[in-house]
Amino acid sequence: MRIGDAAAAVGTTPRALRFYEQRGLLPPPRRTGSGQRDYGPDELALLQVIRRLLALGLTVSDLTAVADRLPLLAADPRPCGTTTAGTARAGTARQGAVGAAVVERRIAALDAEITRLTRLRDALRAGLGEEGPAACSAQ
């Protein structure tokens, strides 16, 4: 599958796929005889994992830190907590694929941003309360 088709299949752009490859999230794909990138099912599964993790709020830098473990999620994309007795070993490997430290850092960053935005909102509300809404519209 060519780069445009692969990008469309996972809901992104060819430019993003090249960027993921440059950042080490996606290994260089096979090339056709004419030198075009050729993506197969394994690459598409990995791209879906990358897109899902980015949608959850992880950054490209976060994923770069664990890029070598992303194929574990691509091989078995079920949520980490869903394993069966026959797949317990695979589930254990998958649970650490993204890495608790990466997730905890991202949660801490989100908490800090929520705190910052809450303070900003409260300051704006306090400012409106002191002068009233008419003061804002007069400016």
C-alpha positions in Angstrom: 0.0 0.0 0.0 1.4 3.4 -1.0 1.9 6.2 1.6 -1.2 8.1 0.7 -3.4 5.1 1.0 -1.8 4.1 4.3 -2.2 7.6 5.7 -5.8 7.7 4.7 -6.4 4.2 6.3 -5.3 5.5 9.7 -6.7 9.0 9.4 -3.6 11.1 8.9 -1.4 12.5 6.2 1.6 11.2 4.2 3.6 14.0 5.8 2.7 12.6 9.3 3.9 9.2 8.3 7.2 10.6 7.1 7.5 12.5 10.4 6.8 9.3 12.4 9.5 7.5 10.4 12.0 10.4 11.0 11.3 10.4 14.7 11.8 6.6 14.9 8.2 5.7 15.7 7.8 3.8 12.5 10.6 1.8 11.0 11.5 2.6 7.4 9.0 0.6 5.2 9.8 -1.6 2.4 10.3 0.2 -1.0 8.9 -0.7 -4.3 11.2 -1.1 -7.3 10.6 2.6 -8.1 11.5 3.6 -4.6 8.1 4.3 -3.2 7.2 3.4 0.3 5.2 0.2 0.6 3.2 -0.3 3.8 1.8 -3.7 4.8 -0.6 -4.8 7.6 2.1 -4.7 10.3 2.9 -1.1 9.5 -0.8 -0.2 9.5 -1.3 -1.9 12.9 1.7 0.1 14.3 0.3 3.3 12.8 -3.0 2.7 14.4 -1.4 2.3 17.8 0.6 5.5 17.3 -2.5 7.4 16.3 -4.5 6.0 19.3 -1.7 6.9 21.8 -1.4 10.4 20.4 -5.2 10.8 20.6 -5.0 9.8 24.3 -2.7 12.8 24.9 0.8 11.3 24.7 3.2 13.3 22.6 5.6 12.2 19.9 8.4 12.7 22.3 6.7 10.4 24.8 6.3 7.7 22.1 9.8 8.1 20.9 11.0 7.1 24.4 9.2 3.8 24.1 9.3 3.3 20.3 10.9 -0.1 20.5 7.9 -1.4 22.6 5.1 0.0 20.4 5.1 -3.2 18.2 3.9 -5.1 21.3 0.7 -3.0 21.3 0.4 -3.4 17.5 0.6 -7.1 17.8 -2.3 -7.3 20.4 -4.1 -3.9 20.5 -6.7 -4.9 23.2 -6.8 -2.6 26.2 -4.1 -3.6 28.7 -6.4 -5.0 31.3 -8.1 -7.5 29.0 -6.2 -10.7 29.0 -7.3 -14.3 29.1 -5.7 -17.2 30.9 -4.2 -18.4 27.6 -2.6 -15.0 26.8 -1.5 -13.9 30.3 2.2 -13.8 29.3 1.4 -11.6 26.3 -0.8 -9.4 28.4 2.0 -8.8 30.9 4.4 -7.8 28.1 1.8 -5.5 26.7 1.0 -3.8 30.0 4.6 -2.4 30.1 4.7 -1.5 26.4 4.1 2.2 26.8 5.8 2.4 30.2 4.3 3.6 33.5 6.9 6.4 33.7 5.8 7.9 30.4 2.2 7.7 31.3 2.8 9.1 34.8 4.8 12.1 33.3 2.0 12.8 30.9 -0.7 12.6 33.7 1.4 15.0 35.8 1.7 17.4 32.8 -2.0 17.3 32.3 -2.7 17.9 36.0 -0.4 20.9 35.9 -2.2 22.3 32.9 -5.6 21.7 34.5 -4.4 23.6 37.6 -3.0 26.5 35.4 -6.2 26.7 33.4 -8.4 26.6 36.6 -6.4 29.5 38.1 -6.8 31.5 34.9 -10.5 30.8 34.8 -10.9 31.8 38.4 -8.8 35.0 37.8 -11.0 35.9 34.9 -14.2 35.3 36.9 -12.8 37.4 39.8 -12.0 40.2 37.4 -15.5 40.2 36.0 -16.9 40.2 39.5 -15.0 43.3 40.6 -15.8 45.6 37.7 -18.8 43.9 36.3 -19.5 42.8 32.7 -20.2 46.4 31.6 -16.6 47.4 32.3 -15.4 44.7 29.9 -17.8 45.8 27.1 -16.9 49.5 27.4 -13.3 48.8 26.4 
